[in-house]
């Protein structure tokens, strides 16, 4: 799989059955998303849950 796929292409690929696509999408954005969540949520377990829920809702 191309590493330069857009987010849209990765989501379409995931919808079409390629589970690796969602992994790449999460890897691409995880540090920024988690940092943003952590600014507001000081509880690490809750921040982890919100992080996971965020990516589930994206798809």
Residue pairs with C-beta under 8 A, 6 or more apart in sequence:
1 13
1 18
1 20
1 21
1 24
3 24
5 13
5 21
5 24
7 25
7 28
7 29
10 21
10 22
10 24
10 25
10 28
11 21
11 25
11 58
11 59
13 21
14 21
14 22
14 25
14 59
15 59
22 55
22 59
25 55
25 58
26 55
30 51
33 51
33 54
33 55
34 47
34 51
37 47
37 50
37 51
37 54
38 47
41 47
41 50
